[in-house]
């Protein structure tokens, strides 16, 4: 079976990019199509992958922030030339499912979420002024998105929460395959200078729906340090109880996971890989009782739930954070192995290939 892969854009180090990388490593002979690729912004392992980009790649601004290219992305995916294949497996949150199918090919969409900026714009674009300017373009893109979604032959959701959104948005019934934990707790760890064990760890890109500011406000009266990975605080004063690190290496992230008191996240995640990654190191989590965290966290075993993303609720939960056995925490992470993920995906690929025979 001739296979091609697709992913929206390779410009950051998020959970969706980890999934795309897992697919690229497993199906090493398959080309990976994407709109733009920034080797310095995403995981370095993509350098070993046959990455094929759209015409947007030539614009440096788009490589830095593909959101600047939103009005052009439909054309970019429409004009992206795909070699003759039998199946395209697209890792998508809004664009890659729009890839043009060669004649006779089947398209499988592994959906991390129907596009937030189309269907949940208040979470992705917090400014009301920006939302008003965005609305006319959004309406056009919703129609385009529905048309492209109809070309998908099989939808897979990464969580039960996302499966529900796919049903509501596209009117199709997806299967659910949880993404894999991609960190190795036994691999080399690189200590971060100036940080002692026992901190609250936050791993998040600096977008409104990640609610990092609420965590910072909530922890102002607590004794533990808060270590923030990923989110940018450019031009803002960082509180004294917070240490911001920006982008870190995988070896540093492993050390941070292993030495944290707990990972804290109050974002509305489609699935949310970071709690599983923390659990792999025996580190518990405090996460919002919503979205994909309901799939990934076992209350009282791998972590605790925070009832709402308010500073008051976060503070109350952390003040009463329990001691949880590391064995139970690691056992939760084991439910999301790469072997299980790839086995389920391979079964679907085989099923699609049989239908084509």
VEXDREN-2710 file (C-alpha; in Angstrom, 1 decimal):
% VEXDREN-2710
k/r/px/py/pz
1/UNK/0.0/0.0/0.0
2/UNK/1.4/3.4/-1.0
3/UNK/1.0/5.8/1.9
4/UNK/1.4/9.6/2.3
5/UNK/1.2/11.6/5.5
6/UNK/0.0/15.2/6.1
7/UNK/0.0/17.6/9.0
8/UNK/-1.3/21.2/9.2
9/UNK/2.1/23.0/9.7
10/UNK/5.4/22.1/11.3
11/UNK/6.3/25.2/13.2
12/UNK/5.9/24.4/16.9
13/UNK/6.5/21.7/19.5
14/UNK/3.0/20.7/20.5
15/UNK/1.2/17.4/21.1
16/UNK/-0.2/17.3/17.5
17/UNK/3.4/17.6/16.2
18/UNK/4.5/14.7/18.5
19/UNK/1.8/12.6/16.9
20/UNK/2.8/13.6/13.4
21/UNK/6.4/12.7/14.3
22/UNK/5.3/9.3/15.6
23/UNK/3.6/8.6/12.3
24/UNK/6.6/9.8/10.3
25/UNK/8.9/7.5/12.3
26/UNK/6.6/4.5/12.0
27/UNK/5.9/5.0/8.3
28/UNK/9.4/6.1/7.3
29/UNK/9.0/5.7/3.6
30/UNK/5.9/7.9/3.4
31/UNK/6.4/11.6/2.4
32/UNK/4.9/14.1/4.9
33/UNK/3.0/17.0/3.3
34/UNK/2.5/20.3/5.2
35/UNK/1.9/23.9/4.5
36/UNK/5.0/25.4/6.1
37/UNK/8.0/23.9/7.9
38/UNK/10.2/25.7/10.4
39/UNK/13.0/23.3/11.4
40/UNK/14.0/25.6/14.3
41/UNK/10.5/25.9/15.7
42/UNK/9.5/22.2/15.8
43/UNK/11.1/18.9/16.8
44/UNK/14.6/18.4/15.3
45/UNK/13.7/14.8/14.4
46/UNK/11.7/16.1/11.4
47/UNK/15.0/16.7/9.7
48/UNK/15.1/13.0/8.9
49/UNK/11.7/13.1/7.3
50/UNK/10.8/13.6/3.7
51/UNK/8.8/16.9/4.4
52/UNK/7.1/18.5/1.3
53/UNK/5.7/22.0/1.7
54/UNK/3.4/24.4/-0.1
55/UNK/4.2/27.6/-1.9
56/UNK/3.8/29.4/1.5
57/UNK/7.2/28.0/2.5
58/UNK/9.0/30.8/0.6
59/UNK/7.6/33.5/3.0
60/UNK/9.6/33.8/6.2
61/UNK/6.8/35.4/8.1
62/UNK/4.5/32.4/7.4
63/UNK/7.2/30.0/8.6
64/UNK/7.4/31.9/11.9
65/UNK/3.6/32.1/12.4
66/UNK/1.3/30.3/10.0
67/UNK/-1.7/32.1/11.4
68/UNK/-0.6/35.1/9.4
69/UNK/-1.3/33.0/6.3
70/UNK/-4.8/31.9/7.2
71/UNK/-6.6/33.5/4.2
72/UNK/-4.1/31.7/1.9
73/UNK/-4.0/28.3/3.5
74/UNK/-7.0/26.9/1.5
75/UNK/-5.3/27.7/-1.8
76/UNK/-2.0/26.3/-0.4
77/UNK/-3.5/22.9/0.4
78/UNK/-5.5/22.9/-2.9
79/UNK/-2.3/23.5/-4.9
80/UNK/-0.1/21.1/-2.9
81/UNK/0.9/18.4/-5.4
82/UNK/0.5/14.9/-4.0
83/UNK/2.2/12.0/-5.7
84/UNK/0.0/9.0/-6.6
85/UNK/-0.7/7.0/-3.4
86/UNK/-3.4/4.7/-2.1
87/UNK/-4.0/6.3/1.2
88/UNK/-3.3/9.7/2.8
89/UNK/-3.2/9.7/6.6
90/UNK/-3.7/13.3/7.8
91/UNK/-2.9/14.6/11.3
92/UNK/-5.2/17.6/11.4
93/UNK/-6.7/20.4/13.5
94/UNK/-8.0/22.4/10.6
95/UNK/-6.0/22.2/7.4
96/UNK/-4.4/18.9/6.5
97/UNK/-7.8/17.2/5.8
98/UNK/-8.1/19.6/2.9
99/UNK/-5.3/18.0/1.0
100/UNK/-6.1/17.1/-2.6
101/UNK/-6.6/13.3/-3.0
102/UNK/-5.0/11.7/-6.1
103/UNK/-7.5/9.8/-8.2
104/UNK/-8.6/6.6/-6.4
105/UNK/-6.9/7.5/-3.1
106/UNK/-8.5/7.3/0.3
107/UNK/-8.2/10.0/3.0
108/UNK/-8.1/9.1/6.7
109/UNK/-8.2/12.1/9.1
110/UNK/-6.7/11.8/12.6
111/UNK/-8.4/14.8/14.0
112/UNK/-7.0/16.6/17.1
113/UNK/-10.0/18.9/17.0
114/UNK/-12.2/20.7/14.4
115/UNK/-10.5/24.0/13.9
116/UNK/-10.6/26.1/17.1
117/UNK/-10.2/29.3/15.2
118/UNK/-13.4/28.5/13.2
119/UNK/-15.7/26.8/15.7
120/UNK/-14.3/28.1/19.1
121/UNK/-12.8/31.5/18.0
122/UNK/-13.4/33.0/21.5
123/UNK/-10.8/30.6/22.9
124/UNK/-8.3/31.1/20.1
125/UNK/-8.7/34.8/19.5
126/UNK/-9.4/36.4/22.9
127/UNK/-9.7/40.0/21.6
128/UNK/-13.3/40.9/20.7
129/UNK/-12.1/43.6/18.3
130/UNK/-10.0/40.9/16.4
131/UNK/-12.9/38.6/16.5
132/UNK/-15.1/41.2/14.7
133/UNK/-12.5/41.6/11.9
134/UNK/-12.1/37.8/11.7
135/UNK/-15.8/37.0/11.5
136/UNK/-16.4/37.6/7.7
137/UNK/-13.4/35.5/6.8
138/UNK/-14.4/32.8/9.4
139/UNK/-17.8/32.4/7.7
140/UNK/-16.3/31.7/4.3
141/UNK/-13.8/29.3/5.8
142/UNK/-16.5/27.4/7.7
143/UNK/-18.2/26.7/4.3
144/UNK/-14.8/25.7/2.8
145/UNK/-14.1/23.5/5.8
146/UNK/-17.4/21.6/5.5
147/UNK/-16.8/21.0/1.8
148/UNK/-13.3/19.6/2.5
149/UNK/-14.4/17.5/5.4
150/UNK/-16.9/15.7/3.1
151/UNK/-13.9/14.4/1.1
152/UNK/-12.6/12.5/4.2
153/UNK/-13.3/8.8/3.9
154/UNK/-12.7/8.0/7.6
155/UNK/-12.5/10.2/10.7
156/UNK/-10.5/9.2/13.8
157/UNK/-10.8/11.4/17.0
158/UNK/-8.0/11.7/19.6
159/UNK/-10.5/11.7/22.5
160/UNK/-14.2/11.2/23.3
161/UNK/-14.5/15.0/23.7
162/UNK/-13.2/15.6/20.2
163/UNK/-15.4/12.7/18.8
164/UNK/-18.4/14.6/20.1
165/UNK/-17.2/17.8/18.4
166/UNK/-16.7/16.0/15.1
167/UNK/-20.2/14.6/15.3
168/UNK/-21.6/18.1/16.0
169/UNK/-19.5/19.9/13.3
170/UNK/-19.4/17.4/10.4
171/UNK/-22.2/15.0/11.1
172/UNK/-20.0/11.9/11.0
173/UNK/-19.3/9.2/13.5
174/UNK/-15.6/8.9/14.2
175/UNK/-13.6/6.2/15.9
176/UNK/-11.5/7.1/18.9
177/UNK/-7.8/6.4/19.2
178/UNK/-5.9/8.1/21.9
179/UNK/-2.5/9.6/21.0
180/UNK/0.6/8.0/22.5
181/UNK/3.0/9.2/25.2
182/UNK/6.2/10.1/23.3
183/UNK/8.6/10.7/26.1
184/UNK/11.1/8.2/27.5
185/UNK/11.4/8.5/31.3
186/UNK/14.6/6.4/31.1
187/UNK/16.4/8.7/28.6
188/UNK/19.0/11.2/29.5
189/UNK/17.9/14.2/31.6
190/UNK/19.5/17.6/31.5
191/UNK/19.0/19.5/34.8
192/UNK/17.9/23.1/34.6
193/UNK/20.2/25.4/36.5
194/UNK/18.7/27.3/39.5
195/UNK/15.6/25.1/39.9
196/UNK/15.2/22.8/42.9
197/UNK/12.8/19.8/42.9
198/UNK/9.2/20.3/44.2
199/UNK/7.8/23.0/41.9
200/UNK/4.5/23.3/40.1
201/UNK/5.1/22.7/36.4
202/UNK/3.2/24.3/33.6
203/UNK/3.8/23.2/30.0
204/UNK/1.8/25.3/27.6
205/UNK/2.1/27.6/24.6
206/UNK/1.1/31.1/25.4
207/UNK/-2.4/31.3/24.0
208/UNK/-5.6/32.4/25.8
209/UNK/-7.2/29.0/26.1
210/UNK/-4.2/27.7/28.0
211/UNK/-5.1/29.9/31.0
212/UNK/-1.5/30.2/32.2
213/UNK/-2.2/33.6/33.9
214/UNK/-4.9/32.0/36.1
215/UNK/-2.3/29.5/37.4
216/UNK/0.2/32.3/38.1
217/UNK/-2.3/34.3/40.0
218/UNK/-3.5/31.2/42.0
219/UNK/0.0/30.3/43.1
220/UNK/1.0/33.8/44.3
221/UNK/0.4/32.9/47.9
222/UNK/1.8/29.4/47.9
223/UNK/5.3/28.4/48.9
224/UNK/6.3/26.5/45.8
225/UNK/8.0/27.9/42.7
226/UNK/6.0/27.8/39.4
227/UNK/8.0/26.8/36.4
228/UNK/6.5/27.7/33.0
229/UNK/7.7/26.0/29.8
230/UNK/6.6/27.2/26.4
231/UNK/4.6/30.3/27.1
232/UNK/6.1/33.6/26.2
233/UNK/6.1/36.6/28.6
234/UNK/7.8/39.1/26.3
235/UNK/7.2/42.7/27.4
236/UNK/5.6/41.6/30.7
237/UNK/6.9/41.6/34.3
238/UNK/7.3/38.0/35.6
239/UNK/6.2/37.5/39.2
240/UNK/8.9/36.5/41.7
241/UNK/7.4/33.1/42.4
242/UNK/7.5/32.2/38.6
243/UNK/10.4/31.0/36.5
244/UNK/9.8/31.1/32.8
245/UNK/11.9/28.9/30.5
246/UNK/10.4/29.3/27.0
247/UNK/11.3/26.4/24.7
248/UNK/13.5/23.7/26.3
249/UNK/15.2/20.6/25.0
250/UNK/13.6/17.2/25.4
251/UNK/16.3/16.3/27.9
252/UNK/15.5/19.3/30.0
253/UNK/11.8/18.6/29.7
254/UNK/12.4/15.1/31.0
255/UNK/14.2/16.5/34.0
256/UNK/11.5/19.0/34.7
257/UNK/8.8/16.3/34.5
258/UNK/10.8/14.0/36.8
259/UNK/11.4/16.6/39.5
260/UNK/8.1/18.5/39.6
261/UNK/5.7/18.2/42.5
262/UNK/2.9/18.1/40.0
263/UNK/2.0/19.3/36.5
264/UNK/-0.8/21.9/36.5
265/UNK/-3.1/22.6/33.5
266/UNK/-6.4/24.3/33.4
267/UNK/-6.7/24.7/29.6
268/UNK/-9.6/23.3/27.6
269/UNK/-7.6/20.6/25.8
270/UNK/-8.8/18.3/23.0
271/UNK/-6.8/15.5/24.6
272/UNK/-3.8/16.9/26.3
273/UNK/-0.6/14.9/26.1
274/UNK/1.3/16.7/28.9
275/UNK/-0.5/15.0/31.8
276/UNK/0.4/11.6/30.3
277/UNK/4.0/12.6/29.8
278/UNK/4.2/13.8/33.4
279/UNK/2.6/10.5/34.6
280/UNK/5.3/8.5/32.7
281/UNK/7.8/9.9/35.2
282/UNK/5.6/9.1/38.2
283/UNK/4.6/12.8/38.5
284/UNK/0.9/13.4/39.3
285/UNK/-1.2/16.1/37.7
286/UNK/-3.8/18.7/38.7
287/UNK/-5.9/19.3/35.6
288/UNK/-9.2/20.9/34.6
289/UNK/-12.3/18.7/34.9
290/UNK/-13.1/19.1/31.2
291/UNK/-12.3/18.0/27.6
292/UNK/-9.6/15.4/26.9
293/UNK/-8.3/15.4/30.5
294/UNK/-11.4/13.3/31.3
295/UNK/-9.9/10.6/29.1
296/UNK/-6.3/10.9/30.2
297/UNK/-6.5/11.4/34.0
298/UNK/-7.7/8.9/36.6
299/UNK/-8.9/10.8/39.6
300/UNK/-7.2/9.9/42.8
301/UNK/-4.7/7.6/41.0
302/UNK/-2.8/9.7/38.5
303/UNK/-3.9/13.1/39.6
304/UNK/-6.8/15.3/40.7
305/UNK/-9.3/17.5/38.9
306/UNK/-9.7/21.2/39.3
307/UNK/-13.4/22.2/39.1
308/UNK/-13.0/25.4/37.2
309/UNK/-10.2/27.5/35.6
310/UNK/-10.4/30.3/38.2
311/UNK/-7.5/31.3/40.5
312/UNK/-9.6/30.4/43.5
313/UNK/-10.4/26.9/42.4
314/UNK/-6.8/26.3/41.4
315/UNK/-5.4/27.6/44.7
316/UNK/-7.8/25.5/46.7
317/UNK/-6.9/22.3/44.8
318/UNK/-3.1/22.9/45.1
319/UNK/-3.3/23.7/48.8
320/UNK/-4.8/20.3/49.4
321/UNK/-2.8/18.3/46.8
322/UNK/-2.6/14.7/47.9
323/UNK/0.4/12.3/47.9
324/UNK/-0.3/9.7/45.2
325/UNK/1.6/6.4/44.7
326/UNK/4.1/6.6/41.8
327/UNK/3.2/3.1/40.6
328/UNK/-0.4/4.0/40.0
329/UNK/0.7/7.2/38.3
330/UNK/3.0/5.3/35.9
331/UNK/0.3/2.6/35.3
332/UNK/-2.0/5.3/34.0
333/UNK/0.7/6.5/31.4
334/UNK/1.1/2.9/30.3
335/UNK/-2.4/2.9/28.9
336/UNK/-1.3/5.3/26.2
337/UNK/1.7/3.4/24.7
338/UNK/3.0/4.0/21.2
339/UNK/2.5/0.3/20.5
340/UNK/-1.2/0.5/21.2
341/UNK/-1.6/3.7/19.2
342/UNK/0.2/2.3/16.1
343/UNK/-1.5/-1.1/16.4
344/UNK/-5.0/0.5/16.2
345/UNK/-4.0/2.8/13.4
346/UNK/-2.5/-0.1/11.4
347/UNK/-5.7/-2.0/11.8
348/UNK/-7.6/0.9/10.2
349/UNK/-5.1/1.2/7.4
350/UNK/-5.5/-2.5/6.7
351/UNK/-9.3/-2.2/6.8
352/UNK/-9.2/0.6/4.3
353/UNK/-6.8/-1.3/2.0
354/UNK/-9.1/-4.3/2.1
355/UNK/-12.0/-2.1/1.0
356/UNK/-9.9/-0.9/-2.0
357/UNK/-9.0/-4.3/-3.1
END
